[in-house]
Every structure is written in C-alpha cells, then in structure tokens.
C-alpha cells in the first residue's frame, strides 16, 4: 500500500510540473529544443514584473547589424570612377573592415525632384518604412524640411562632435535647427566672384571699383531667391526678422543696396538683360561662353569647372566688408531604429573626419566644413583664398525666410534695373513684405 501511495505521489508531482511549465521563470534542460532561450514572446513575459529599464523593444531582440544603407546624390556615386568617388569608397571600406565586414549599401538618388533624395525619403517613410536608409546626404534646405517633417532624427544624445571647435561657423550652423543638431556637415558652398582678366581692364575685387572700370558683372537677377541682392543687404546690416521672428526688410540698408545697383547701371556694369537670368546655371553658362568677364556664382562652379584663365575672388562688398552667403550638405540619420542610429552616427562621424574631408573635398570641388581639413589641400594659394571665403560667410537663412524675402528683393532689383528710383523701390519692397 505504501508503494502504491508513493507511485501516485510521483505521478501527481510530474503532472503538476508538466501543466505549469509555462509559468516557470526558467527552462528545464529537456525543454530547450522546443523553447529556445533567445525567443521572447508576449505570452512568456509577465508584465507585472517588468521595470522601465527592462522594457523589451525591437532593438533588444534584434540580431547583430550586418549592413547599413546610405542614400547619396549622383555626384557621390562610388561607381563614377572619379578621384573623389575613390576616396569615398576607400573610407567606407575602412569603416566596414573596422566593424567586422559590415556591408554598406549605397543607393544613388536624384538631387531633387520627384525621384530625388527628399521626395524619396518622404514616400518611403509612408509606403515602406523598413526600406528607409540609415544615413542620407541632404542639402541644407532639404535637411530643414526633413527635420520639420520628422523624417530625420536629432543627434544631440548620440554625438558630441558638433561641439568640436574645428568647424567653420556657418558650417556648424548648417547642422542646427531650432537648437537641435540634425546633421554632420561635410560639404560647403559659398557665393563668390569669378573673374576673367583682360588686357583692357583690371579688377581689384572690390565691387565699388567696378563703377570706375568697364567690366560687366552678371548675376541671376530674375531668381526667386535673389541671393546677390540679399548678400548686399546682409552686408549693410539689414535685419531679416523682427522680435516675433517674422520676416522684415529695413528701408535704409535696402536703399543703399538699390543705390549701388542703380549706380552700376549708369556705369555700365549692370545690364538690363540681367532680368533674363533666373538661375545660377544660366549665369555660369554665359560666363563660360565668354558673354561676361565677371560673375557672382557658387564657388563649386569654379572649383569643379573653372576655366584656366579665370581667378577666384571673395565678395568684397561696397562697404569694403568681406561678406557672403554659405550653404552645403550634411549627413543625416533617417532610421527610426535606436540600435541602427548608433551605428549610423559612427559612420557619419567617420565620414566627417578631417583627414578624409581634406582629400575628398579637394577632389570633389567643395569647401571642406572643417578648417583643419582645408590644411590638407594641395594648392596653397587656393587654400588661402578659400579660408578667407569660408571664414566670412554666413549661413543662408531658413527656407521660410527666403521664401518671403527673396521674391520681394527680386522684384525690387528688377525695378531698379528698369530705371526706377532706388529709394522708391526700397520703400515699395518694405511695404510689400509688411503686407
């Protein structure tokens, strides 16, 4: 009888163990094949025992990251075979080797338009979030739009590299939006003068000297952004926002700008045909074809395609101040996955290292965003000029400011080119913006 009771006891104990195994806080040795310890399901987790630190997320259960995807514009396509693309490919390979053979996938997107970087990022975030890139190269204007649309992520908690003093001031501002860091600036562009010397006339580089010579200057007077007129206004100390951060124009600085343009018309340096030039590409094409001997254009045009018989000159304003407008490109993190964000930031930091930027920017024809990178350029004379240009540049204002101010400055400039009184044109511009 005792043996019978003992046998029944063992049977009951075994049935209890089998029936209650789902509630055990561990796996029995013989259960491991059916319930791998790496698998976490909602049924296994007892939420009443979880603390905030123990919250299970996709990042915790995800396996090792074996690849990263980055999107770049056509000029950065590694398959171009240019010196710059070779530098980029080598830098990516080094990062891959340092991270155990990590695969880096590069997707080339148009710079703008329906299939461009920003539009593709927007569409992918809606239709296929899992296909979002980890890192994306964006222009300053697109970076601002992407940040406001929550398509890219702030980096303040992930890196302290923006606090490094080794940045040109306007380049550091490229990464900032409303006080938060959203990018790693890697390529900069600044408005400059490109001049073709001639035997008939000489040009010192000061815009006021043009009034006494015969050199004709070209700029895109019909552009909605009106960047040259804005640069003149900025150098006069004109404000662009009031105390409530609304776009404004001030009359006195604007009168000075329009008076200079008016004086230039009488001196022959500004032609009425400037109204037909609406883009920087049109100005640069006309300059290359010899229609003008002096153009206000982006420095990348000179660095990448500058004719051998031309020289680069910083913008020396009518008030004898060196002043200009700068913009450029940054790397931004676009993956929502926290673990992938950390690795994407590591890659971005690797791609803005000064030694790499020195070689890449020199070959690609961009101003490097870091002064130490410029030290690695091969042409010492060009290096000195670029340093002067980069140190005196101000970041292009925000998209909404330029969308408001640009067309007003354009209309005022065109009116002056059509022989309207400068003071009257300035008053009308100020009133138009107020309305």
C-alpha positions, 0 to 999 in steps of 0.5 A, a space after each residue: 500500500 505504501 508503494 502504491 501511495 508513493 507511485 501516485 505521489 510521483 505521478 501527481 508531482 510530474 503532472 503538476 510540473 508538466 501543466 505549469 511549465 509555462 509559468 516557470 521563470 526558467 527552462 528545464 534542460 529537456 525543454 530547450 529544443 522546443 523553447 529556445 532561450 533567445 525567443 521572447 514572446 508576449 505570452 512568456 513575459 509577465 508584465 507585472 514584473 517588468 521595470 522601465 529599464 527592462 522594457 523589451 523593444 525591437 532593438 533588444 531582440 534584434 540580431 547583430 547589424 550586418 549592413 547599413 544603407 546610405 542614400 547619396 546624390 549622383 555626384 557621390 556615386 562610388 561607381 563614377 570612377 572619379 578621384 573623389 568617388 575613390 576616396 569615398 569608397 576607400 573610407 567606407 571600406 575602412 569603416 566596414 573592415 573596422 566593424 567586422 565586414 559590415 556591408 554598406 549599401 549605397 543607393 544613388 538618388 536624384 538631387 531633387 525632384 520627384 525621384 530625388 533624395 527628399 521626395 524619396 525619403 518622404 514616400 518611403 517613410 509612408 509606403 515602406 518604412 523598413 526600406 528607409 536608409 540609415 544615413 542620407 546626404 541632404 542639402 541644407 534646405 532639404 535637411 530643414 524640411 526633413 527635420 520639420 517633417 520628422 523624417 530625420 532624427 536629432 543627434 544631440 544624445 548620440 554625438 558630441 562632435 558638433 561641439 568640436 571647435 574645428 568647424 567653420 561657423 556657418 558650417 556648424 550652423 548648417 547642422 542646427 535647427 531650432 537648437 537641435 543638431 540634425 546633421 554632420 556637415 561635410 560639404 560647403 558652398 559659398 557665393 563668390 566672384 569669378 573673374 576673367 582678366 583682360 588686357 583692357 581692364 583690371 579688377 581689384 575685387 572690390 565691387 565699388 571699383 567696378 563703377 570706375 572700370 568697364 567690366 560687366 558683372 552678371 548675376 541671376 537677377 530674375 531668381 526667386 531667391 535673389 541671393 546677390 541682392 540679399 548678400 548686399 543687404 546682409 552686408 549693410 546690416 539689414 535685419 531679416 526678422 523682427 522680435 516675433 521672428 517674422 520676416 522684415 526688410 529695413 528701408 535704409 540698408 535696402 536703399 543703399 543696396 538699390 543705390 549701388 545697383 542703380 549706380 552700376 547701371 549708369 556705369 555700365 556694369 549692370 545690364 538690363 538683360 540681367 532680368 533674363 537670368 533666373 538661375 545660377 546655371 544660366 549665369 555660369 553658362 554665359 560666363 563660360 561662353 565668354 558673354 561676361 568677364 565677371 560673375 557672382 556664382 557658387 564657388 563649386 562652379 569654379 572649383 569643379 569647372 573653372 576655366 584656366 584663365 579665370 581667378 577666384 575672388 571673395 565678395 568684397 562688398 561696397 562697404 569694403 566688408 568681406 561678406 557672403 552667403 554659405 550653404 552645403 550638405 550634411 549627413 543625416 540619420 533617417 532610421 527610426 531604429 535606436 540600435 541602427 542610429 548608433 551605428 549610423 552616427 559612427 559612420 557619419 562621424 567617420 565620414 566627417 573626419 578631417 583627414 578624409 574631408 581634406 582629400 575628398 573635398 579637394 577632389 570633389 570641388 567643395 569647401 571642406 566644413 572643417 578648417 583643419 581639413 582645408 590644411 590638407 589641400 594641395 594648392 596653397 594659394 587656393 587654400 588661402 583664398 578659400 579660408 578667407 571665403 569660408 571664414 566670412 560667410 554666413 549661413 543662408 537663412 531658413 527656407 521660410 525666410 527666403 521664401 518671403 524675402 527673396 521674391 520681394 528683393 527680386 522684384 525690387 532689383 528688377 525695378 531698379 534695373 528698369 530705371 526706377 528710383 532706388 529709394 522708391 523701390 526700397 520703400 515699395 519692397 518694405 511695404 510689400 513684405 509688411 503686407 
